[in-house]
Structures are given as structure tokens and as C-alpha cells.
Amino acid sequence: MTTINGCNIPEDLYYLTEKHVWARPEAEGLLAIGMSDVAQHLAGNILTLTAKKIGRNVPKGQGVATI
């Protein structure tokens, strides 16, 4: 794991740096997704999260959640 400016950057994830998100391949062709440590530091306290349904296909470039 790399640390840059106090933010952890795991090297086993795929990053979309301009959106501050990551993806990790899981079993059966699914992806685990999340916010980068940089995004979490920028966001501060997160009050609500609304995610799309698990298992739903999402076209490239479309949002999967509203924070």
C-alpha cells in the first residue's frame, strides 16, 4: 500500500482518479466499488448514501450512488 499526503492508496484496486472511486473484481464477474481515501478526506462527514440496486448493470460512465 502506498500513502500519499496521508491518504492510503492500495495497489490491488483499479482507480478512476478523476471521479475518486475504485473498483475490485470479485467472483462471478461482479465488482466491488468504493470511494478513494482522497475522496473520503475531501468529503468530510458523509450524511447519506443512496446506491443503485446490487447486481444491476450500469453503463460505463454512469453513477452507481449518490453521496
Secondary structure, 3 states (H helix, E strand, C coil): CEEECCEEECCCCEEECCCCEEEEECHHHCEEEEECHHHHHHHCCCCCCEECCCCCCCCCCCCCEEC
